[in-house]
Amino acid sequence: MTDIVVVGGGISGLAATYYVRMASAHGDPTLRCHLIEGDRKFGGKIATHRQGDFVIEGGPDSFLARKPAVLDLCRELGLADRLIGTTPGHGGTSVLSGGRLVKLPEGLTLIVPTRITPFLRSPLISWPGKLRMGLDLVIPPRRSLADESVAGFVRRRLGEEALRKIGQPLMAGIHVADPERLSLLATFPQFAEIERQHGSLIRGILTRSKQDRSGNDGRGPGAVTESGGLPAPPSSPFLSFRDGMGELVDGLVNRIAPDTLIRGRRVVRLERLDGAAGGLAPGYQIHLDDGSTISADAVVLATPASIAADLVAEFNPGLASDLRAIRYVSTATVSLGYRRGDIAQALGGSGFIVPRCENRQINACTWSSQKFVGRAPADHVLLRAFVGGFGRESLVDVDDDRLVRVVRAELQQILGVAAEPVVADLFRWRQGIPQYDVGHLERVAALERHRDPGLFLAGSAYHGAGVPDCIATARRVATEARAYLHSRASEQPVADGALG
């Protein structure tokens, strides 16, 4: 028998375990797997709470439909009929500008205006700022292939005002990151590619949109999404589940054999066992906080990079140093439920984002009950505010009552909501959001070169922080781990094989 141990029961660890177990169930009965999670619950940052008829998300509330990993997994788990799209007619985002909410102009692909009339009519950007953005059509492209910050890219192509009022709150907000440090190639590589191919972002996006409408790229008609700049299917670009994202976690847990799952036990030490004489690959010993141990031929670390660093430091200090180079920031979400009549202002679109220049204590707010059906009871609304992140992490550590008061005060000033909420729920993610700083791709490549045989890395810190990215990475890692074990088994001496 060969054994794989997965450490960390977030969506990455669950998905990796599921894919390993599927291989065992379909033709590889010699493969065993264990998943170890220090908490009593699985799912990590996918955390769905239900308070009465309110469905409250603590982490991601949806996923991008154009990335197939989650859709493929849902089909395998029998969850496809549980998927829902965003509510029709409630798309679009507003920006807090000068203390009031201003809709992002139609046709804006993240930061790039593609429809002239709505852009010119929008009060969001001043006329000098609009003229500066238009210079994108004539500014020559950057020739270097080296990475650069998102801030540097937006400032260079579209100007400082576009960065402050659109780029920072929207592009950096997706990754809860400082745009001056955020890697363009690791987060928005399509924009670097468009600049290289077309010289201009505006010209490149318009060209790709025309190709999409004519079906030249083979995907048929579709809209340009606000989260990637690439065409999406004609249905909703964002999908969730009828009862919240927790359905995906439950679906995985229910499909993984109970004897595979170890919850409420923390890994305190990972020991690397040298291979036996004859050049055998090493194995591993996993030490748990209750004093027990588990042997493994391969280990998948699906934990935050800092925890992975602590576990490998004893036998691979260089890898530990590389892992610690990935920074994290702390954030929190505060969800508030109100009676619909308590909110006088019409809640258009799906919510609003807040530029740093507005000097507010919240970063954004989503109308959760308008974005997806079934998130609040009839005649009620559910709002979710985001706090913390780079430069504002101290707010995450204040007590619950004060944090709710801060958010309520902000929403009262912005939306005029003075009523007492009927529901208040908050989630804290201390050091929970990985930062893809400039040079991130090189750092991840170094991790892959320096990791030990039989040791694999999965999670949001490496190849994308979204749910589809985490699942796609988990599937690839599970495949690589199985291939490694098959290769290892083929190198076993004949005498060892006779002992089995």
C-alpha positions in Angstrom: 0.0 0.0 0.0 1.1 3.6 -0.7 -0.1 6.5 1.4 -0.8 10.2 0.6 -1.4 12.5 3.5 -3.1 15.9 2.8 -2.6 18.5 5.5 -5.2 21.2 5.5 -9.0 20.8 5.0 -9.8 24.0 3.1 -11.2 23.7 -0.4 -7.7 22.9 -1.8 -7.1 20.1 0.6 -10.6 18.7 0.2 -10.4 18.7 -3.6 -6.9 17.1 -3.6 -8.2 14.4 -1.3 -11.2 13.8 -3.5 -9.2 13.4 -6.6 -6.8 11.0 -4.9 -9.7 9.0 -3.6 -11.3 8.9 -7.1 -8.1 7.4 -8.4 -8.2 4.7 -5.7 -11.8 3.9 -6.4 -11.1 3.6 -10.1 -8.4 1.1 -10.6 -5.8 1.9 -7.9 -6.8 0.0 -4.7 -3.2 0.2 -3.3 -3.5 3.9 -2.9 -4.7 5.2 0.5 -5.2 8.8 1.6 -5.7 10.8 4.8 -6.8 14.4 5.2 -5.8 16.1 8.4 -7.6 19.3 9.5 -6.8 21.1 12.7 -10.3 22.7 13.0 -13.5 20.8 13.7 -15.0 21.9 10.4 -13.8 21.7 6.8 -13.8 24.3 4.1 -11.3 26.9 5.3 -12.4 30.3 4.0 -15.6 28.9 2.4 -17.8 29.5 5.4 -21.6 29.8 5.0 -23.7 30.7 8.0 -27.5 30.5 8.2 -29.4 32.8 10.6 -33.1 32.1 10.1 -33.7 32.8 6.4 -30.5 34.8 6.0 -27.7 33.0 4.1 -24.4 34.7 5.0 -21.0 34.1 3.4 -17.9 34.7 5.4 -15.5 34.1 2.4 -16.1 33.8 -1.3 -19.8 34.1 -2.3 -19.4 32.9 -5.9 -16.9 31.7 -8.5 -16.1 32.6 -12.1 -18.0 30.5 -14.5 -15.5 30.9 -17.3 -12.9 28.9 -15.4 -14.1 25.2 -15.7 -12.6 23.6 -12.6 -15.6 24.2 -10.3 -18.2 23.3 -13.0 -16.4 20.1 -13.8 -16.3 19.2 -10.1 -20.0 20.1 -9.6 -20.9 17.7 -12.3 -18.9 14.9 -10.7 -20.5 15.6 -7.3 -24.0 15.8 -8.7 -24.3 19.5 -7.7 -24.8 21.0 -11.1 -28.5 21.5 -10.6 -27.8 23.4 -7.4 -25.9 26.2 -9.2 -27.5 29.7 -9.6 -26.3 32.8 -11.4 -26.5 36.4 -10.3 -29.9 38.0 -10.3 -30.8 39.4 -13.8 -30.9 43.2 -13.9 -28.7 43.7 -10.8 -25.3 43.8 -12.4 -22.9 46.7 -12.3 -20.8 48.3 -9.6 -20.7 51.8 -8.1 -17.7 53.7 -6.9 -17.7 56.0 -3.9 -16.6 59.3 -5.3 -16.6 62.6 -3.3 -18.9 60.9 -0.7 -21.6 59.7 -3.2 -22.1 56.6 -5.2 -21.3 56.8 -8.9 -21.9 54.0 -11.3 -19.0 52.6 -13.3 -19.6 53.6 -16.9 -21.1 50.8 -19.1 -18.6 49.1 -21.3 -15.7 49.3 -18.7 -13.6 46.2 -18.8 -12.0 46.5 -15.3 -10.1 49.7 -16.1 -10.5 49.9 -19.8 -13.3 52.0 -21.4 -14.7 50.3 -24.5 -17.9 52.4 -25.0 -17.2 56.1 -25.7 -20.5 57.7 -24.9 -21.1 56.2 -21.4 -17.4 56.9 -20.6 -17.6 60.5 -21.7 -20.8 61.1 -19.8 -19.6 59.5 -16.5 -18.8 62.0 -13.7 -16.4 59.5 -12.2 -13.3 60.7 -14.1 -12.5 64.4 -14.7 -12.1 65.6 -18.3 -8.3 65.8 -17.9 -8.4 62.3 -16.5 -10.5 61.1 -19.5 -8.1 62.7 -22.0 -5.2 61.0 -20.2 -6.9 57.6 -20.4 -7.4 58.2 -24.1 -3.7 58.6 -24.6 -3.5 54.8 -24.2 -4.3 54.7 -28.0 -1.0 56.4 -28.8 1.4 55.5 -26.0 3.9 52.9 -27.3 3.8 49.5 -25.6 6.4 48.5 -23.0 9.0 46.3 -24.6 10.3 44.6 -21.4 8.8 41.2 -20.6 9.7 41.6 -16.9 7.0 41.8 -14.3 5.7 45.1 -13.0 3.2 46.3 -10.4 -0.5 46.8 -11.3 -0.2 50.4 -10.2 2.8 51.0 -12.4 1.0 49.4 -15.4 -2.3 51.4 -14.9 -0.4 54.6 -14.2 1.7 54.1 -17.4 -1.2 53.2 -19.7 -4.1 55.2 -18.3 -2.8 57.8 -15.8 -2.9 58.5 -12.1 -6.6 59.4 -11.8 -7.6 56.1 -13.5 -5.4 54.3 -11.0 -6.8 56.2 -7.9 -10.5 56.0 -8.8 -10.8 52.8 -10.7 -7.6 50.7 -10.8 -6.9 50.7 -7.0 -10.4 49.9 -5.7 -11.3 47.5 -8.4 -8.2 45.6 -9.6 -6.4 45.7 -6.2 -9.7 45.1 -4.4 -10.2 41.7 -6.1 -6.9 40.6 -4.5 -7.1 42.8 -1.3 -3.6 44.0 -2.2 -1.5 47.2 -2.5 -1.5 47.9 -6.2 2.0 49.3 -5.9 3.2 45.8 -4.9 0.7 43.6 -6.7 2.2 41.6 -9.6 0.6 42.2 -13.0 1.8 38.9 -14.5 0.5 36.9 -11.6 -3.0 38.5 -11.4 -3.9 40.2 -14.7 -1.5 38.7 -17.3 -4.1 39.3 -20.0 -3.5 43.0 -19.9 0.2 42.6 -20.4 -0.6 40.3 -23.3 -3.0 42.7 -24.9 -0.4 45.5 -24.6 2.2 43.4 -26.4 -0.2 42.2 -29.1 -2.1 45.5 -29.8 0.0 48.3 -28.3 -3.1 49.8 -26.7 -5.5 48.3 -24.1 -8.5 50.1 -25.6 -7.7 48.9 -29.1 -6.9 45.4 -27.9 -10.1 45.0 -25.9 -12.3 46.3 -28.7 -10.6 43.9 -31.2 -11.1 40.9 -28.9 -14.8 41.9 -28.4 -15.3 42.0 -32.1 -13.7 38.6 -32.6 -15.9 37.2 -29.8 -19.1 38.6 -31.3 -18.2 37.1 -34.7 -17.3 33.8 -33.1 -13.7 33.9 -34.5 -12.3 32.5 -31.3 -14.5 29.5 -31.3 -16.4 30.4 -28.1 -19.4 32.1 -29.6 -21.1 35.3 -28.4 -20.4 36.5 -24.9 -19.9 39.5 -22.6 -16.6 40.8 -21.4 -16.4 40.2 -17.6 -15.3 42.7 -15.1 -13.0 40.2 -13.5 -10.8 39.1 -16.3 -11.2 41.0 -19.5 -11.9 37.8 -21.4 -15.2 36.8 -23.0 -17.5 34.7 -20.8 -20.4 32.5 -21.6 -23.7 34.2 -22.3 -25.1 33.1 -19.0 -24.1 34.7 -15.7 -20.3 35.1 -15.4 -20.6 34.4 -11.6 -22.1 31.4 -10.1 -23.0 30.2 -6.6 -25.2 27.6 -4.9 -28.8 27.9 -3.8 -27.8 27.5 -0.2 -24.5 29.2 -0.4 -20.9 28.1 -1.2 -20.9 25.8 1.7 -22.8 23.3 -0.5 -19.5 22.7 -2.4 -17.7 21.8 0.9 -20.5 19.5 2.0 -20.6 17.8 -1.4 -16.9 17.0 -1.2 -17.0 15.9 2.4 -19.9 13.6 1.7 -18.1 12.0 -1.2 -14.9 11.3 0.7 -14.9 8.2 2.9 -15.2 9.0 6.6 -12.1 7.0 7.5 -10.1 9.3 5.3 -11.0 12.4 7.3 -9.1 13.4 10.5 -10.6 16.6 12.0 -9.7 18.5 15.1 -6.1 17.3 15.0 -3.2 19.6 14.2 0.1 18.6 12.6 2.9 19.8 14.9 5.8 18.3 13.0 6.6 16.9 9.6 9.6 14.5 9.6 11.4 13.5 6.4 12.6 9.9 6.5 15.7 9.1 4.4 15.3 6.5 1.7 16.6 3.1 2.4 19.7 1.7 0.8 19.4 1.3 -2.9 18.4 4.9 -3.7 14.8 4.7 -2.6 12.9 8.0 -2.4 12.2 9.4 1.1 9.0 9.0 3.0 7.5 11.2 5.7 6.3 10.9 9.3 3.4 13.2 10.3 3.3 14.0 14.1 -0.1 15.1 15.5 -0.9 17.2 18.5 -2.4 14.2 20.4 1.0 12.3 20.2 0.0 10.0 17.3 1.9 9.7 14.1 1.0 8.7 10.5 3.4 7.5 7.9 3.2 8.7 4.3 5.0 8.1 1.0 3.8 11.5 -0.2 2.5 14.7 1.5 0.4 17.5 0.1 0.6 20.7 2.1 -2.7 22.5 1.5 -2.1 25.1 4.2 -1.2 28.8 4.2 2.4 29.2 3.0 3.6 30.3 6.5 2.3 27.1 8.1 3.9 25.0 5.3 7.1 26.8 6.0 7.1 25.9 9.7 6.5 22.2 8.8 9.4 21.9 6.3 11.9 24.1 8.1 13.5 21.2 10.0 14.6 19.4 6.8 14.5 22.0 4.1 15.2 25.5 5.5 15.7 26.9 2.0 12.2 25.9 1.0 10.9 27.3 4.3 12.5 30.7 3.5 11.0 30.7 0.1 7.5 30.0 1.5 7.9 32.8 4.1 8.5 35.2 1.3 4.8 35.1 0.4 3.2 37.7 2.5 -0.4 37.6 3.9 -2.7 40.3 5.1 -5.7 40.2 7.5 -9.3 41.1 6.5 -12.8 40.8 7.9 -16.4 40.8 6.5 -19.4 42.2 8.4 -22.8 41.2 7.1 -25.9 43.2 8.2 -29.5 42.3 7.6 -32.2 45.0 7.5 -35.9 45.4 6.8 -36.2 46.6 3.3 -38.1 49.7 4.5 -35.2 50.7 6.7 -33.1 51.5 3.6 -34.4 54.6 1.8 -31.8 54.7 -0.9 -32.3 52.4 -3.9 -29.6 49.7 -4.0 -28.7 49.7 -7.7 -26.3 47.1 -9.1 -24.5 44.7 -6.9 -22.7 47.0 -4.5 -19.9 49.6 -4.4 -16.2 49.9 -4.0 -14.3 52.5 -2.1 -11.0 54.2 -3.3 -8.4 54.8 -0.7 -8.5 58.5 -1.5 -12.1 58.6 0.1 -10.5 57.9 3.5 -13.2 55.4 4.6 -12.8 52.5 6.9 -14.6 50.0 4.7 -13.2 48.8 1.3 -16.4 47.8 -0.4 -19.9 46.6 0.2 -22.0 44.0 -1.6 -25.8 43.8 -1.8 -25.7 40.1 -1.1 -29.5 39.6 -1.3 -29.7 41.3 -4.7 -26.6 39.6 -6.1 -28.1 36.1 -5.5 -31.7 35.0 -4.8 -32.4 33.3 -1.4 -29.9 35.2 0.7 -32.5 37.1 2.8 -36.1 36.6 3.8 -38.9 38.5 1.9 -39.0 42.2 2.6 -35.4 42.2 3.9 -32.0 43.0 2.5 -28.5 41.6 3.3 -25.4 43.8 3.0 -21.8 42.6 3.3 -19.0 45.1 4.0 -15.3 44.4 3.7 -12.7 45.8 6.0 -8.9 45.4 6.7 -6.3 44.6 4.0 -3.1 46.4 3.4 -2.5 49.4 5.7 -5.8 48.8 7.5 -5.3 45.5 9.3 -5.6 46.9 12.8 -9.3 47.3 12.3 -9.6 43.5 12.0 -8.5 43.1 15.7 -11.1 45.3 17.4 -13.9 43.6 19.3 -17.0 42.4 17.6 -19.3 45.2 18.8 -16.9 48.0 17.9 -16.3 46.5 14.4 -20.1 46.3 13.8 -20.5 49.9 15.0 -17.7 51.1 12.6 -19.4 49.4 9.6 -22.9 50.7 10.6 -21.5 54.2 10.9 -19.9 54.0 7.5 -23.2 52.7 5.9 -25.2 55.4 7.6 -23.0 58.1 6.1 -22.9 56.5 2.6 -26.4 55.0 2.4 -28.3 56.8 5.1 -29.1 53.6 7.0 -29.7 54.5 10.6 -31.9 51.5 11.7 -30.8 48.7 13.9 -29.9 45.6 11.8 -32.0 42.5 12.5 -28.9 40.3 11.8 -25.2 41.0 12.3 -22.5 38.4 11.6 -18.8 38.8 11.1 -15.8 36.7 10.0 -12.2 37.5 10.6 -9.4 36.1 8.4 -6.2 37.0 10.3 -3.2 36.7 8.0 -5.5 34.9 5.6 -5.1 36.6 2.2 -1.9 35.8 0.3 -0.2 38.7 -1.5 0.9 38.2 -5.1 3.8 40.7 -5.0 5.8 41.6 -8.1 8.0 38.6 -8.9 5.4 36.1 -7.6 5.7 33.8 -10.6 9.4 33.5 -10.1 8.9 32.8 -6.3 6.5 30.0 -7.1 8.8 28.5 -9.7 11.6 28.5 -7.1 9.3 26.7 -4.6 8.7 23.9 -7.2 12.4 23.5 -7.8 13.3 23.4 -4.1 10.6 21.1 -2.7 11.6 17.6 -1.7 10.6 14.5 -3.6 7.1 13.4 -2.5 6.2 16.8 -1.1 3.6 18.9 -2.9 2.1 22.3 -2.4 -1.5 23.4 -2.9 -3.7 26.3 -1.9 -4.4 29.9 -2.7 -0.8 31.2 -2.2 0.6 29.8 -5.4 -1.3 29.6 -8.7 -4.4 31.7 -8.1 -6.5 32.6 -5.1 -10.0 32.0 -6.5 -12.0 28.9 -5.9 -11.6 27.6 -9.5 -7.8 28.2 -9.3 -7.5 26.3 -6.0 -9.5 23.3 -7.3 -7.5 23.2 -10.6 -4.2 23.3 -8.7 -5.5 20.6 -6.3 -6.4 18.3 -9.2 -3.0 18.8 -10.8 -1.2 18.2 -7.6 -3.2 15.0 -6.9 -2.3 13.7 -10.4 1.4 14.6 -9.8 1.4 12.9 -6.4 -0.1 9.7 -7.9 2.4 9.7 -10.7 5.2 10.2 -8.2 4.0 7.2 -6.2 3.8 5.0 -9.3 7.3 6.0 -10.2 8.5 5.3 -6.7 6.9 1.9 -6.6 8.6 0.9 -9.9 12.0 1.6 -8.3 11.4 -0.7 -5.3 13.9 -3.6 -5.2 12.4 -7.0 -5.9 13.1 -8.2 -2.4 11.0 -5.4 -1.0 8.2 -6.2 -3.3 8.1 -9.8 -2.1 7.5 -8.6 1.5 4.2 -6.9 0.5 
